[in-house]
Every structure is written in C-alpha cells, then in structure tokens.
Amino acid sequence: GESVGLHLPTLSVQEGDNSIINCAYSNSASDYFIWYKQESGKGPQFIIDIRSNMDKRQGQRVTVLLNKTVKHLSLQIAATQPGDSAVYFCAENMDTDKLIFGTGTRLQVFP
Amino acid sequence: GAGVSQSPRYKVTKRGQDVALRCDPISGHVSLYWYRQALGQGPEFLTYFNYEAQQDKSGLPNDRFSAERPEGSISTLTIQRTEQRDSAMYRCASSFDSGGSSYEQYFGPGTRLTVT
C-alpha cells in the first residue's frame, strides 16, 4: 500500500507507555479542532474533536488538550498499542466546513 | 454500512489528457469534500458541496479543476489537460451534516493519479 509520511517527525514509544503528539495550529479564529489517524494505504480516520470553548476532552484511551493562548493542540494516547502505529494529523476549522490539516507525526510503537 | 468509495483507485494518464475522478459518499451524508494529499503531508482542501450546491471552491488550484455533484450524492472531480504537477492522491470525504451537530468527515480510500 501507499506509504504516508516518509519524512515526517516521528515519535517512538514502547507498547504500554503513554504517547503525546503535539500540533501548532495557525489561525487564532479557528473554533473547532480534530485529530485524525492515517494508516498506510488508508484515508484519514477521525479520532476525537474539540471545540474552542473547551480546553480538554476525553475519549476512549485518548485525550485532546487545547491551549488557545499559544495555539497548541495535543493528543494523548494512554497505554499505546501496536495498532496505534500510524501518522496522526491535527486539523482546524474556522466557521466553515473547510478543514486545514497540519503537518503529521508518525507514531511508532515498539513491543 | 458502506463507507465512502472512490474510483478508480489508481489512474495513470498522459499529460494533456482529461481525467474524471468519482466519489460515492456515505448514503444520507449531506456534505461532500474533495482534498488532495501529497506524500508526507496532510490533505489539502479543494472544494466542498452541501447537497448539490458547491459551497466553496477556493482550494481548486486553477480553472483546469472542476467538480460537480448534480443530484446531491455522487460527485465527480474533473481535471482537464492534466499536467505532471497534478500527480497526487485525491481524497473524498463526506459528513452527515455541515456545521452544527457534526463536522466529522469520513474519508474514502483515495484515487492515486499519476500523470506521465
């Protein structure tokens, strides 16, 4: 299949550890943020979202933190598993349906 | 149910030829989006539709690119007089609603376009 993110920043973690993936977004007027996971050969898959009136949102094993002061978004994955290995993208949205994707981060999980 | 489907999955064409890429969104999804993704980068917005209406085409690179969704379901992205720089993965996404309740966009597998 197609390889995504040949030269992306890479985060390597051991299975069972927690992962933190960071993203800086560009537009202070953005009001909605999403994290996507993209496995090789597949399209991006929605993980979790957060609106600008929140600073934290939790899902199953994932937490998104939003710091609007410094325009920073992070994705925390608890007890990282081999199946979490993928490229992760953050995306921002400003009052329209157009998503602006950031630079991805490759997560590698080692046993 | 079935996800977003795109066809063809791979397309090789010669420079100067026209190509048409098809997207079949999830049934009932109101909004449909086209993106282009280069290797190592996130998807880049091209255009989107609510039902059959094209709401935003600001991401289309030039007038060789056009898209339509005549019946509010299947969409076609057409590239005329293809150039080598058009080579990329073209992805389609759909969402149930636009704004309001859900922005969650479901992506298709993409069409890999290679212009020789």
Contacts between the chains, C-beta under 8 A, distances in Angstrom:
chain1	res1	chain2	res2	distance
A	2	B	39	7.9
A	2	B	89	6.9
A	2	B	110	8.0
A	2	B	112	6.8
A	3	B	39	7.4
A	4	B	39	7.2
A	4	B	40	7.4
A	5	B	39	7.7
A	5	B	40	5.2
A	6	B	39	6.0
A	6	B	40	5.3
A	7	B	40	5.4
A	8	B	40	5.8
A	32	B	103	5.9
A	34	B	103	7.0
A	34	B	104	7.7
A	36	B	107	8.0
A	41	B	109	7.9
A	42	B	109	6.6
A	43	B	4	7.6
A	43	B	91	5.7
A	43	B	93	7.6
A	43	B	107	3.2
A	43	B	108	5.6
A	43	B	109	5.6
A	43	B	110	5.9
A	44	B	42	7.9
A	44	B	43	6.6
A	44	B	91	7.8
A	44	B	107	4.9
A	45	B	107	7.2
A	46	B	104	5.0
A	46	B	105	7.0
A	46	B	106	7.2
A	49	B	103	6.8
A	49	B	104	7.0
A	89	B	42	4.5
A	89	B	43	7.9
A	91	B	42	7.1
A	93	B	103	6.2
A	96	B	56	6.5
A	97	B	31	6.0
A	97	B	33	7.1
A	97	B	48	5.6
A	97	B	50	7.8
A	97	B	55	7.1
A	97	B	56	7.4
A	97	B	95	7.5
A	97	B	98	5.0
A	97	B	99	6.7
A	97	B	103	6.9
A	98	B	45	4.8
A	98	B	48	6.8
A	98	B	56	5.9
A	98	B	58	7.7
A	98	B	59	7.3
A	99	B	33	7.7
A	99	B	43	7.5
A	99	B	45	6.4
A	99	B	103	7.8
A	99	B	105	6.7
A	100	B	45	6.9
A	101	B	41	7.7
A	101	B	42	2.8
A	101	B	43	5.3
A	101	B	44	7.2
A	102	B	42	6.1
A	103	B	41	7.2
A	103	B	42	6.8
A	104	B	40	7.5
A	104	B	41	7.3
A	104	B	42	5.8
